Amino acid sequence: MARVAELIYFTGPMDCGKSTLALQVAYTESSAGRQGRLFTMLDRAGASTITSRIGLASPAEEVTADLDFWRYVVSELTGGRRVDFLVCDEAQFYSREHIDQLARIVDELQIDVFCFGILTDFRTELFPASQRLVELCDRMELLQVRPRCWCGEPATHNARTVDGVMVTEGSQVVVGDTDSAEVAYQVLCRRHHRRRVTAQVAAVTLSPEPLPFEPA
């Protein structure tokens, strides 16, 4: 039987290696002789690039509100340029219409689409594009690299901070962790996300646990 293309969503909290895996997938697919296109949106390093926190980087097409993935790929194919797969990083920032276009590319053109992104925002609410990916993807892969909260527990939630203090209001999309950013992000376990205890707050307010015995 002929191989069937897939729409796959690789997801996890921040710092779990999504962009690293995106670049690895692009490298592996290209090494097999396949030709693809890389896309990203609002990468921390700026437009038209995929970067990972371990230092890997690659040029990519910047996704904008008026980009139509379907028209882009059809234009490439009718122009005689081969397209075997798409790697779409920071997919949580895309629109629902973008995701519908990617699903159509998989179904009608039999081109694999690998998406990488975060499920929920700093308010623990689903990004619209992530919700649409969950609804449409052939399968969803939870990345196995698990970042840790400052307390040592596995981190599951993304927190937005201003001067180390967690905030729960504001625009859903604000790029942080850049040289000029006024906001930053960190990953927390659910317990400390609920209590709004960031690493900075913990360092100031938490005292060491008492020893379970009297010191000599």
N, C-alpha and C positions, 0 to 999 in steps of 0.2 A: 504494500500500500504506500501511496505517496505520503511524505512527511507533511504534517499540518503545522502551520505557523501558530505562534502563541503570543498573547499579551500577558506579560508577567510583571507583577508588582513586588519589588524588593523593598521592604520597609522596616523601620525600627526607630528608636529615639535618636536624638543627636549623638554624635561621637561613636556610633556603632559601625562606621566604615562604609556608609552607602556610596559616597563618591569614589572611594578607593575601589570598591567592587565594580562600580560603573566603568571605571577605566580598565579594570582587569578584564571585564566581559568584552569590552571593545577590543582589547589587545588579543584575547583568546580567539574571538570570532575572526578577526583580521588575519591571525596566524594560520587559520584554516583556509585562507583564500577567499573569505567572504568580504564584501565591501559594504560599509555602513556609514551612517551619519550620526554625529553626536550633537545633542541639544542640551541646553541648560537655561535656567532663568534665575536671575538675582543671586548669582554665586557671590560668596563673600569677597572674592578677589576682584570682582568687576564683571563687565559684560563679556560674552563670547569666550568663556573659558570654564572648564571644569577643574576644580582644585580639591585636593584632600588635605586633611590636617597633618598627614605624615609626609607631605611635600610633593606628591605627584600632581601633575597638571597636564592638560591637553586643550588645544583650541576646540571650540564648539560653536554651533549656531545658537544665537540668542533667541529665545522664544519671546515673542511680543503678543499683545492682545489681538492684533490683526493677522497673525500668522495662521495660515490654513495648512495643516500638515498634509491633508489629502492632496491639495493642489500642488504643494511643494514636491511631494514624491512623484506624482503623476508627471509633473514638468521634468523632473530628473529622468524618469524612465522614457518619456517620449523624446527627450533630447539625446537618448542613446547612452545615458549614464546608469550604470548598474547600482542597484540598491538591494542588499540582502537583509539588512537589519537596521533598526534605530535604537540608539541608547539615549534615554531621556532622563537627565538628572534634575534634581530639585522639582520633581513632578508635582509636589503639593501646591506649588505656586501657579500651575497651569489653570486654565478654565475648564469647566465641565465640557464645553464644546471641543476643546483640544482633545480631551480623552475620547469623546465620541469619534473624532476624526482618526485617532490612533487605532481604535477598535475596527473601524472600517478598513483601514490599511491592512490590518492582520487578516480580516475575513475575506476581503475582495482581491487583495494583491498578494496574499500569502507571504507577507514580509514580517519577520519577527520584530516585536517591540519589547524592549526591556526598560521598564520604568523604575526609578529609584526616588524615594521620598519619605516624608514624615507623615504619619497618620493624623495626629492631633496637634493643635496649636498650644500656646501657653495657657489657654483657658480650659484645656482638655476637650476642646470641641474639634470635630473632624474638619479638616480642610475640604472645601467643596470638590476639588479635583481628586483628593484621596478617597472621598466617599464614592465618587463616580468610578474610580479604579476598582474599589472593592466590589462594586455592583457589576462591573463588566469584565474584569480580568479573568483569564483562564485559570490562573492560580496566583496566590499571594505567598511570598516567602518572607518569613521573619528572620532577619539577620542574626546569626549565632553569636557574634561578638557583642557582649553585653557591657555597656558602660556602667559605672558604679556611682551611686550617690555619695556625697561626702561622708556619710555614716558607714559606708562599706556595703550596704545592701544594693542589689541590682537596681539600676535607675530605669524607670519606665515613663517618666513624665518630663516634658520640656518646660522650663521656667524662664520667664523674661524678668530681668532685673535692671534696676536703675540705682547706681551706687551701691550695689550689693543687696538692695531691698527688692523683694519679689513684687511684681505688679500683676493685676488680673484684669485691667481695663486698657483699652486702646485699640488701634488698628490691628487687624489680624496679621498683616504682613508688615514687618519692620525688620530690615536686615541689620543684624548686630555683629559683634565680634570683629569689627574692622577698626583700623587705626583712628577713623574719625567718628565712629559710632558713639552715641550717647547711651545706648542700651547694650546689654550683653545677655547671653543665654547660658544656662547650665542645666544639667539633667539631675533630677531628684527621684527618689523613691516616692511611691504614692503617699505614704504617711507624712513625709516632710513637705511634699507639694501641698497637701491639704492644710498643713499647719503653717505654710509659707516660711519654712525655716531653710534659708539658703546657707551655703558654706560660710559666708561672711557673718550672717546673723548668729550662726552656731558658735563661731569663734568668739563672739562677744558675750553671748548670753548663757552658754552651757558651761557648767562646772564639771570637773572630772567625777566619774562614778566613785563612790566610797569603796574602799577595799572590803572584802567579805570577812576580814579578820582584823584584829588589833595588831598594829605594827609593834615589833619588839622595842 
